[in-house]
Amino acid sequence: MMNDFMRGMRKRIIGGILCVLMIAVTLVGSSFTSSAAVTEESIKAKENQISAAKKERDSLKNAKTDLEKVKKELEASKSDLNKYITQLDGELTDIQSKIDALNDEITKKEHEIEVTTAELEEAEAIQQAQYEAMKKRIKFMYERGDTLYFELLMESGSFSDMLNKAEYIEMLSSYDRQKLNEYIATTELTRLTKEALEEEKETLDATKQARETEEANLQSLIDTKNNELSAVKSDISNKEAAIAEYEAEIKAENAAIAALEKEVAADKAELYSRYKYDGGMFTWPCPNYTRISDNYGMRMHPTLGIEKMHNGIDLAAPSGSAILAAYNGTVAAADYNSTMGNYIMISHGNGLYTIYMHCSALYVSKGQDVTSGTKIAAVGSTGRSTGPHLHFGVRLNGNYVSPWNYLK
């Protein structure tokens, strides 16, 4: 009976050693399933991350602007210039919104890649530490394991003591199996984290490519619009009509602005009485872009060939560039006009207003309080505009004044 017991214990010991030696299999890439619940959740999270990245790339394909379809739809409205501009500006605004969303997604994805990279480094460090520990354990088991267990049993003082030591040996074997499973799980998590990182990078590249495509679509529509406006204004036979149309545009623009000022003046609510202009200098409304493509004052109109008053300054900047509130105030208007395009008008108190025209996107709404430097819109080419820029105007007590009186 004792011989049978000893043979059984020997089988258990050898089984425990073999279990530990299975670690070598994992070194050549065999995959196993983790037995630890927390690790299983981590692995599942990585699998979901990989799946989500693939879905994001699919959604990017479906969201692309069909430029040819847009241009075909615009052809029908060319006979009515105002209708054409309004419809085209709607497309420009929509594309700019897509670009803004893609920029946000790129920022988010870059952060996710940083997090995943840190997770991979941590997983690899844990994997290496586990590997080194298992190597030491295997070496010890190879050198002493069988002999050590046999000595423990032979040195037992009684049958009861032998059973206790046998139970201890079984616990050691169980511990070895647990550590092996932990290493296998970490190896699988490391593999999935590497895969997730590659998927995230691929999605980031796809998102950047989608942004480039949309930016090209935006520029293509702007060029189409510029060509149409230039064709109308450069026709010598229609020069007088073009001049009359231009004057009517400015008149309508001024009337719209004056009506808004009147509306604000008539409104006695607290909404428009919180700010009193204190004489401070304005924040530059188009950060990082200081080139003036058209200054305030009398100038020779670039296409009409006549001297006309330019009631603001034009700041040349790429589409989508940030536009900042020049000073503290309340948004009196955030709207669209076929002449001004997407525009914002801010009341600063004491009859002082700033106006921001031709925006590609508006980020504030009427009645909203803003502080100096708040991002309120994006540079664009909506309305009667022949290229991306910000037309920045300042009005005091119902008349346009030079913005240079207020700018730093």
C-alpha positions in Angstrom: 0.0 0.0 0.0 2.9 2.3 0.9 4.5 1.6 -2.5 1.2 2.5 -4.3 1.0 5.8 -2.3 4.6 6.7 -3.1 4.1 6.0 -6.8 1.0 8.2 -6.8 2.9 11.0 -5.1 5.8 10.7 -7.6 3.3 11.0 -10.5 1.9 14.2 -8.9 5.3 15.6 -8.5 6.3 14.8 -12.1 3.0 16.2 -13.3 3.7 19.5 -11.4 7.2 19.7 -13.0 5.8 19.0 -16.5 3.1 21.7 -15.9 5.8 24.3 -15.2 7.9 23.1 -18.1 5.0 23.9 -20.4 6.1 27.6 -20.2 8.5 26.8 -23.0 5.6 26.3 -25.3 4.4 29.9 -24.8 7.8 31.2 -25.9 7.1 30.1 -29.5 3.8 31.9 -29.7 1.2 29.3 -28.7 -2.0 31.0 -27.4 -3.9 30.1 -24.3 -6.9 31.4 -22.4 -6.4 33.2 -19.1 -8.1 31.8 -16.0 -7.9 35.1 -14.1 -11.2 37.1 -14.3 -9.6 40.5 -14.2 -7.2 39.5 -17.0 -10.1 38.1 -19.0 -11.8 41.5 -18.8 -8.6 43.2 -19.9 -8.3 40.9 -22.9 -11.9 41.4 -23.8 -11.4 45.2 -23.6 -8.5 45.0 -26.0 -10.5 42.9 -28.4 -13.3 45.5 -28.3 -10.8 48.2 -28.9 -9.5 46.5 -32.0 -13.1 46.0 -33.3 -14.0 49.6 -32.6 -11.0 50.9 -34.5 -12.0 48.8 -37.6 -15.6 50.1 -37.4 -14.3 53.7 -37.2 -12.4 53.2 -40.4 -15.5 51.8 -42.1 -17.6 54.9 -40.9 -14.9 57.2 -42.4 -15.5 55.7 -45.8 -19.3 56.2 -45.6 -19.0 59.8 -44.4 -17.0 61.2 -47.3 -18.4 64.1 -49.2 -19.5 63.2 -52.8 -18.0 66.2 -54.4 -19.2 65.4 -57.9 -22.8 65.0 -56.7 -22.6 68.3 -54.8 -21.3 70.2 -57.9 -24.0 68.7 -60.0 -26.7 69.9 -57.6 -25.2 73.4 -57.6 -25.4 73.7 -61.4 -29.2 74.0 -61.2 -29.0 77.2 -59.1 -26.3 79.2 -61.1 -28.9 81.3 -62.8 -29.8 82.9 -59.4 -26.5 84.1 -58.0 -27.7 84.7 -54.4 -29.4 81.3 -54.3 -26.2 79.7 -55.8 -24.0 81.3 -53.1 -26.4 80.4 -50.3 -26.5 76.8 -51.4 -22.8 76.5 -52.0 -22.1 78.1 -48.6 -24.3 75.5 -47.0 -22.0 72.8 -48.5 -18.9 74.7 -47.4 -20.2 74.9 -43.8 -21.1 71.2 -43.9 -17.6 70.2 -45.1 -16.0 72.5 -42.5 -18.1 70.7 -39.8 -16.7 67.4 -41.0 -13.2 68.7 -40.9 -13.7 70.0 -37.4 -15.1 66.6 -36.3 -12.1 64.9 -38.0 -9.7 67.2 -36.2 -11.3 66.3 -32.9 -11.1 62.6 -33.7 -7.4 63.0 -34.6 -6.7 64.6 -31.2 -8.7 61.9 -29.4 -7.0 59.1 -31.4 -3.5 60.5 -30.7 -4.3 60.5 -27.0 -5.6 56.9 -27.2 -2.4 55.8 -28.9 -0.4 57.4 -26.1 -2.5 55.4 -23.5 -2.2 52.2 -25.5 1.5 52.6 -25.9 1.9 53.0 -22.1 -0.3 49.9 -21.6 1.9 47.9 -23.9 5.1 49.0 -22.2 3.6 48.0 -18.8 2.3 44.6 -20.2 5.8 43.9 -21.7 7.5 44.8 -18.4 5.2 42.5 -16.5 5.6 39.7 -19.1 9.4 40.0 -18.8 9.4 40.0 -15.0 7.1 36.9 -15.1 9.4 35.2 -17.6 12.5 35.8 -15.5 10.7 34.4 -12.4 9.5 31.4 -14.3 13.0 30.7 -15.7 14.4 30.7 -12.1 11.6 28.4 -11.0 12.2 26.0 -13.9 16.0 26.0 -13.2 15.3 25.2 -9.5 12.8 22.5 -10.3 15.2 21.0 -12.9 18.1 20.9 -10.3 16.3 20.1 -7.1 12.6 19.6 -7.6 12.2 15.8 -7.8 15.0 15.2 -5.2 13.7 17.9 -2.9 10.1 16.5 -2.8 11.5 12.9 -2.3 13.6 14.2 0.6 10.7 15.9 2.2 8.6 12.8 2.1 11.5 10.6 3.4 12.2 12.9 6.3 8.6 12.7 7.5 8.4 11.6 11.1 5.0 10.0 10.7 2.3 9.0 8.2 0.4 12.1 9.3 3.4 14.3 8.7 3.9 12.7 5.4 0.3 13.6 4.4 0.9 17.2 5.4 4.0 17.5 3.4 2.3 15.8 0.4 -0.4 18.5 0.7 2.3 21.2 0.8 3.9 19.7 -2.4 0.5 19.7 -4.1 0.1 23.4 -3.1 3.5 24.2 -4.7 2.4 22.5 -7.9 -0.9 24.4 -7.9 1.1 27.6 -7.4 3.3 26.8 -10.3 0.3 26.2 -12.5 -1.3 29.5 -11.4 1.9 31.4 -12.2 2.1 29.7 -15.6 -1.5 30.7 -16.4 -0.8 34.3 -15.3 2.2 34.4 -17.7 0.1 33.0 -20.5 -2.6 35.5 -19.9 -0.1 38.4 -19.9 1.4 37.1 -23.1 -2.0 37.1 -24.7 -2.8 40.6 -23.4 0.6 41.9 -24.7 -0.2 40.4 -28.2 -3.6 42.0 -28.2 -2.3 45.3 -27.0 0.2 45.4 -29.9 -2.5 44.6 -32.3 -4.8 47.3 -30.8 -1.9 49.8 -31.1 -1.5 49.0 -34.8 -5.2 49.3 -35.4 -5.3 52.6 -33.7 -2.4 53.9 -35.7 -4.1 52.7 -38.9 -7.3 54.4 -37.9 -5.3 57.6 -37.2 -3.8 57.5 -40.6 -7.2 56.9 -42.2 -8.7 59.8 -40.3 -5.9 62.2 -41.4 -6.4 61.0 -45.0 -10.1 61.7 -44.7 -9.3 65.2 -43.4 -7.0 65.8 -46.4 -9.8 64.7 -48.7 -12.4 67.0 -47.1 -9.9 69.9 -47.1 -9.4 69.3 -50.9 -13.2 69.2 -51.3 -13.5 72.5 -49.4 -10.9 74.2 -51.6 -12.5 72.8 -54.8 -15.8 74.3 -53.9 -14.2 77.6 -52.9 -12.4 77.7 -56.3 -15.7 76.9 -58.1 -17.4 79.8 -56.3 -14.5 82.2 -56.9 -14.6 81.4 -60.6 -18.3 82.0 -60.8 -18.1 85.4 -58.9 -15.1 86.5 -61.0 -16.9 85.6 -64.2 -19.8 87.8 -63.2 -17.7 90.8 -62.1 -15.2 90.7 -65.0 -17.7 90.8 -67.8 -17.1 94.2 -69.3 -20.5 94.5 -70.8 -22.0 94.0 -67.3 -19.6 96.3 -65.5 -22.2 98.9 -64.6 -24.6 96.2 -63.5 -21.8 94.6 -61.3 -21.1 98.0 -59.7 -24.8 98.5 -59.0 -25.0 95.0 -57.6 -22.0 95.6 -55.4 -23.4 98.8 -54.0 -26.7 97.1 -53.4 -24.8 94.4 -51.5 -23.1 96.8 -49.2 -26.3 98.7 -48.7 -28.1 95.6 -47.7 -25.2 94.5 -45.5 -25.2 97.9 -43.6 -29.0 97.7 -43.3 -28.8 94.3 -41.7 -26.1 95.4 -39.2 -28.0 98.6 -38.4 -31.1 96.6 -37.7 -29.2 94.4 -35.3 -27.8 97.4 -33.5 -31.3 98.9 -33.2 -32.6 95.6 -31.9 -29.9 95.6 -29.2 -30.5 99.2 -28.3 -34.2 98.6 -28.0 -33.8 95.6 -25.8 -33.7 96.7 -22.2 -33.2 93.2 -20.8 -30.1 92.5 -18.7 -28.8 90.4 -21.6 -27.3 93.4 -23.4 -26.5 95.5 -20.4 -23.9 93.5 -18.6 -20.9 94.9 -20.5 -19.6 98.4 -20.7 -16.6 99.0 -22.9 -13.7 100.1 -20.6 -11.3 101.3 -23.3 -9.1 98.2 -23.3 -7.2 97.0 -26.4 -8.7 94.2 -28.5 -7.3 90.7 -28.8 -6.0 89.9 -32.3 -9.0 88.0 -33.8 -7.1 85.6 -36.0 -4.2 84.2 -34.0 -1.0 83.3 -35.8 -2.2 85.1 -39.0 -1.3 88.8 -39.3 -1.2 89.3 -43.1 -3.7 92.0 -44.2 -5.0 91.2 -47.7 -7.2 94.3 -47.7 -7.0 97.2 -45.3 -9.6 99.6 -43.9 -10.3 102.7 -45.9 -10.7 103.8 -49.5 -9.3 101.3 -52.0 -9.4 100.4 -55.6 -11.9 97.5 -55.9 -9.9 94.4 -57.2 -12.5 93.4 -59.8 -14.8 96.4 -60.4 -11.9 98.8 -61.1 -13.5 101.6 -59.1 -12.5 103.3 -55.8 -14.7 102.1 -52.9 -14.7 102.2 -49.2 -13.6 99.0 -47.4 -15.2 99.1 -44.0 -13.0 96.6 -42.2 -9.7 94.7 -42.5 -9.3 91.4 -44.3 -7.0 88.9 -42.5 -5.7 86.2 -44.8 -5.8 82.8 -43.2 -6.6 79.1 -44.2 -10.1 77.8 -44.0 -10.8 76.4 -40.5 -8.4 78.7 -38.7 -9.6 79.9 -35.3 -11.4 83.2 -35.0 -11.4 84.8 -31.5 -13.7 87.3 -29.8 -11.8 90.6 -29.8 -13.2 91.7 -26.4 -15.6 90.8 -23.7 -19.3 91.1 -24.8 -22.6 89.4 -25.7 -23.2 87.8 -29.1 -25.8 90.0 -30.8 -26.0 87.8 -33.9 -24.6 84.5 -35.2 -26.3 84.0 -38.5 -26.0 83.6 -42.3 -26.4 86.3 -45.0 -25.7 85.8 -48.7 -23.4 88.8 -48.6 -21.6 88.4 -45.3 -21.8 84.6 -45.3 -21.7 83.1 -41.8 -21.1 86.0 -39.5 -21.0 87.0 -35.9 -21.7 90.4 -34.3 -20.7 91.1 -30.7 -21.9 93.9 -28.5 -19.2 95.2 -26.2 -21.4 98.0 -24.6 -21.4 101.7 -25.0 -22.4 101.4 -28.7 -19.3 99.4 -29.7 -19.6 96.3 -31.8 -17.2 93.9 -33.6 -18.2 92.0 -36.7 -16.7 88.8 -38.1 -17.7 87.8 -41.7 -17.3 84.9 -44.2 -16.8 82.3 -41.5 -16.9 78.6 -42.4 -18.4 77.6 -39.0 -19.9 79.4 -36.0 -19.3 78.1 -32.5 -21.4 80.6 -30.5 -25.1 81.6 -30.6 -27.1 84.8 -30.1 -27.3 85.9 -26.5 -24.2 84.0 -25.4 -21.6 85.9 -23.3 -18.0 85.7 -24.5 -14.7 86.8 -23.1 -11.7 88.2 -25.0 -9.9 85.4 -26.8 -12.9 83.0 -26.8 -13.0 80.8 -30.0 -16.2 81.9 -31.7 -15.9 80.8 -35.3 -13.6 79.4 -38.1 -12.2 81.3 -41.1 -13.9 80.6 -44.3 -15.1 81.9 -47.7 -18.9 82.1 -47.3 -20.9 84.9 -48.7 -19.5 87.3 -51.3 -16.0 86.2 -50.8 -13.3 85.1 -53.3 -11.0 83.3 -50.9 -10.6 82.2 -47.3 -10.2 85.2 -45.0 -11.7 87.0 -42.0 -13.4 90.3 -42.6 -13.1 92.1 -39.3 -15.1 95.2 -38.8 -15.7 97.6 -35.8 -18.7 99.9 -35.4 -19.2 102.7 -33.0 -22.6 104.4 -32.5 -23.9 103.2 -35.8 -20.9 103.8 -38.0 -17.9 101.8 -39.1 -14.6 103.0 -37.7 -11.0 101.9 -38.2 -10.2 98.6 -36.3 -6.7 99.9 -35.8 -8.0 102.2 -33.2 -8.6 99.1 -31.0 -6.2 96.5 -32.0 -2.9 95.8 -30.3 
